[in-house]
Amino acid sequence: MSIHDIPVRTLAGEESSLGEHAGKALLVVNVASKCGLTPQYKGLERLQERYAERGFSVVGFPCNQFMGQEPGTAEEIATFCSTTYGVTFPLYEKIDVNGPSRHPVYAELTGAPDPDGATGDVQWNFEKFLLSPTGEVLARFRPATDPEADEVVEAIEAALP
């Protein structure tokens, strides 16, 4: 089974999968509205705007596992993201990215190494995984890495179809 085949639900609760983005490079990010890193939404949206027409999308998975920093309902999350940061990229249902209830998408992603070769649990909100257009994990960027850092932009540009 490809990561594109794993069932997910949109933030609106509709059944979906990352397969709706097959053929695009994806930056998968666990997001939160009340985190010190929340301003990364700005950079993520700029990446979306810059590369969407070239076969790229950011996809966000809200997560409340890190100090309860995403306590909102789906509606509250959608409103916050659109009104505060003008988010246009797809957001999916709130999920667990670590632990026994880890979503299957993240079970796949966390096997990928970061630049230091470390795999395993997501460290915090705004950890980023770059997927190829075929769903292969190409790169992993830890939470403190700015979405518009040179290494992220270069990896995105290399992954574009």
VOPA-11577 format. One record per residue (C-alpha): x, y, z; residue number from 1. Coordinates in steps of 0.25 Angstrom, whole numbers, always signed. Example, Ala and Ser with C-alpha at 12.3 -4.5 7.8 and 13.67 -1.06 7.14 Angstrom:
BEGIN
+-------+-------+-------+-----+
|    xx |    yy |    zz | num |
+-------+-------+-------+-----+
|   +49 |   -18 |   +31 |   1 |
|   +55 |    -4 |   +29 |   2 |
+-------+-------+-------+-----+
END
This chain:
BEGIN
+-------+-------+-------+-----+
|    xx |    yy |    zz | num |
+-------+-------+-------+-----+
|    +0 |    +0 |    +0 |   1 |
|    +5 |   +14 |    -4 |   2 |
|    +4 |   +26 |    +5 |   3 |
|    -5 |   +31 |    -5 |   4 |
|   -15 |   +19 |    -2 |   5 |
|   -16 |   +22 |   +13 |   6 |
|   -30 |   +27 |   +16 |   7 |
|   -31 |   +41 |   +23 |   8 |
|   -42 |   +50 |   +25 |   9 |
|   -42 |   +65 |   +21 |  10 |
|   -44 |   +75 |   +32 |  11 |
|   -59 |   +76 |   +28 |  12 |
|   -60 |   +61 |   +31 |  13 |
|   -60 |   +55 |   +17 |  14 |
|   -53 |   +42 |   +13 |  15 |
|   -41 |   +45 |    +5 |  16 |
|   -27 |   +41 |    +3 |  17 |
|   -13 |   +47 |    -1 |  18 |
|   -16 |   +40 |   -14 |  19 |
|   -24 |   +52 |   -18 |  20 |
|   -10 |   +59 |   -19 |  21 |
|    -3 |   +48 |   -27 |  22 |
|    +6 |   +54 |   -37 |  23 |
|    +9 |   +65 |   -28 |  24 |
|   +21 |   +68 |   -19 |  25 |
|   +15 |   +69 |    -5 |  26 |
|   +20 |   +75 |    +8 |  27 |
|   +13 |   +68 |   +19 |  28 |
|   +12 |   +76 |   +32 |  29 |
|    +6 |   +74 |   +46 |  30 |
|    +1 |   +87 |   +50 |  31 |
|    -5 |   +94 |   +62 |  32 |
|   -12 |  +108 |   +65 |  33 |
|    -6 |  +111 |   +78 |  34 |
|    +9 |  +108 |   +77 |  35 |
|   +21 |  +117 |   +77 |  36 |
|   +24 |  +111 |   +63 |  37 |
|    +9 |  +115 |   +58 |  38 |
|   +15 |  +127 |   +50 |  39 |
|   +21 |  +116 |   +40 |  40 |
|    +7 |  +116 |   +34 |  41 |
|   +11 |  +129 |   +27 |  42 |
|   +23 |  +122 |   +20 |  43 |
|   +15 |  +109 |   +17 |  44 |
|    +5 |  +118 |   +10 |  45 |
|   +16 |  +125 |    +2 |  46 |
|   +21 |  +112 |    -2 |  47 |
|    +7 |  +108 |    -6 |  48 |
|    +5 |  +120 |   -14 |  49 |
|   +19 |  +120 |   -21 |  50 |
|   +19 |  +105 |   -25 |  51 |
|    +4 |  +101 |   -26 |  52 |
|    +4 |  +103 |   -41 |  53 |
|   +16 |   +95 |   -43 |  54 |
|   +11 |   +82 |   -37 |  55 |
|   +13 |   +84 |   -22 |  56 |
|    +4 |   +85 |    -9 |  57 |
|    +6 |   +87 |    +5 |  58 |
|    -4 |   +78 |   +13 |  59 |
|    -6 |   +80 |   +28 |  60 |
|   -11 |   +70 |   +39 |  61 |
|   -15 |   +77 |   +52 |  62 |
|    -9 |   +70 |   +64 |  63 |
|   -12 |   +73 |   +79 |  64 |
|    -2 |   +64 |   +84 |  65 |
|    +9 |   +74 |   +88 |  66 |
|    +4 |   +82 |  +100 |  67 |
|   -10 |   +83 |   +95 |  68 |
|    -6 |   +93 |   +85 |  69 |
|   -17 |   +90 |   +75 |  70 |
|   -30 |   +89 |   +84 |  71 |
|   -40 |   +94 |   +74 |  72 |
|   -51 |   +88 |   +67 |  73 |
|   -50 |   +85 |   +52 |  74 |
|   -58 |   +98 |   +49 |  75 |
|   -49 |  +106 |   +59 |  76 |
|   -37 |  +101 |   +52 |  77 |
|   -42 |  +104 |   +38 |  78 |
|   -46 |  +118 |   +42 |  79 |
|   -33 |  +121 |   +50 |  80 |
|   -25 |  +117 |   +38 |  81 |
|   -32 |  +124 |   +27 |  82 |
|   -35 |  +137 |   +35 |  83 |
|   -21 |  +138 |   +42 |  84 |
|   -12 |  +133 |   +32 |  85 |
|   -20 |  +132 |   +19 |  86 |
|   -17 |  +117 |   +17 |  87 |
|   -22 |  +111 |    +4 |  88 |
|   -15 |   +98 |    +5 |  89 |
|   -23 |   +85 |    +9 |  90 |
|   -24 |   +82 |   +24 |  91 |
|   -28 |   +69 |   +29 |  92 |
|   -35 |   +64 |   +41 |  93 |
|   -28 |   +65 |   +55 |  94 |
|   -19 |   +53 |   +57 |  95 |
|    -9 |   +47 |   +66 |  96 |
|    +5 |   +46 |   +60 |  97 |
|   +12 |   +39 |   +71 |  98 |
|    +8 |   +27 |   +81 |  99 |
|    -1 |   +16 |   +80 | 100 |
|   -12 |   +24 |   +72 | 101 |
|    -2 |   +29 |   +62 | 102 |
|    -9 |   +31 |   +49 | 103 |
|    -5 |   +21 |   +38 | 104 |
|    +0 |   +33 |   +29 | 105 |
|   +10 |   +36 |   +41 | 106 |
|   +14 |   +22 |   +43 | 107 |
|   +19 |   +23 |   +29 | 108 |
|   +26 |   +36 |   +30 | 109 |
|   +33 |   +34 |   +43 | 110 |
|   +41 |   +23 |   +37 | 111 |
|   +48 |   +34 |   +29 | 112 |
|   +61 |   +40 |   +34 | 113 |
|   +64 |   +54 |   +37 | 114 |
|   +77 |   +61 |   +31 | 115 |
|   +85 |   +55 |   +43 | 116 |
|   +79 |   +41 |   +40 | 117 |
|   +70 |   +40 |   +52 | 118 |
|   +56 |   +34 |   +50 | 119 |
|   +44 |   +31 |   +59 | 120 |
|   +35 |   +40 |   +66 | 121 |
|   +31 |   +54 |   +62 | 122 |
|   +38 |   +64 |   +71 | 123 |
|   +28 |   +75 |   +72 | 124 |
|   +18 |   +83 |   +63 | 125 |
|   +22 |   +87 |   +49 | 126 |
|   +31 |   +75 |   +46 | 127 |
|   +31 |   +74 |   +31 | 128 |
|   +32 |   +62 |   +21 | 129 |
|   +34 |   +64 |    +6 | 130 |
|   +28 |   +54 |    -3 | 131 |
|   +31 |   +51 |   -17 | 132 |
|   +20 |   +51 |   -27 | 133 |
|   +19 |   +36 |   -26 | 134 |
|   +18 |   +37 |   -11 | 135 |
|   +32 |   +34 |    -7 | 136 |
|   +38 |   +41 |    +5 | 137 |
|   +49 |   +49 |    +0 | 138 |
|   +53 |   +58 |   +12 | 139 |
|   +49 |   +61 |   +27 | 140 |
|   +51 |   +74 |   +33 | 141 |
|   +50 |   +76 |   +48 | 142 |
|   +40 |   +86 |   +54 | 143 |
|   +50 |   +98 |   +56 | 144 |
|   +54 |   +98 |   +41 | 145 |
|   +47 |  +109 |   +34 | 146 |
|   +38 |  +105 |   +23 | 147 |
|   +45 |  +115 |   +14 | 148 |
|   +59 |  +111 |   +18 | 149 |
|   +69 |  +108 |    +6 | 150 |
|   +69 |   +93 |    +9 | 151 |
|   +54 |   +92 |    +8 | 152 |
|   +52 |  +101 |    -4 | 153 |
|   +64 |   +93 |   -11 | 154 |
|   +57 |   +80 |    -8 | 155 |
|   +44 |   +84 |   -13 | 156 |
|   +49 |   +90 |   -26 | 157 |
|   +57 |   +77 |   -28 | 158 |
|   +44 |   +69 |   -25 | 159 |
|   +34 |   +76 |   -34 | 160 |
|   +29 |   +68 |   -46 | 161 |
+-------+-------+-------+-----+
END
